[in-house]
Amino acid sequence: MSDEIEFKLTEDEAWVLFEFVRRFSDTDRLSIEDQAEQRALWNLCCIFEKTLHRAQDNSYEEFIAQRRDRLRDEL
């Protein structure tokens, strides 16, 4: 597996994101039901933008495809 990345969330962000992901897990539907979910997702995106770095040796699309391949369950 790849290197681990650590980041911090507020307890409120963690609970709101947990509920968002739990609801998706139960329903297979992604939908914003409260503006707080949107805010928590924006905050998480900002954390990722500050934390994640990649080499510029291939296109972003190739890079994401490789990461998806590595993360996907084996058949």
Long-range contacts (C-beta under 8 A, 24 or more apart in sequence): 2-70, 5-51, 5-52, 7-47, 7-48, 7-51, 8-47, 9-43, 9-44, 9-47, 12-36, 12-40, 13-40, 13-43, 13-44, 16-40, 17-41, 17-44
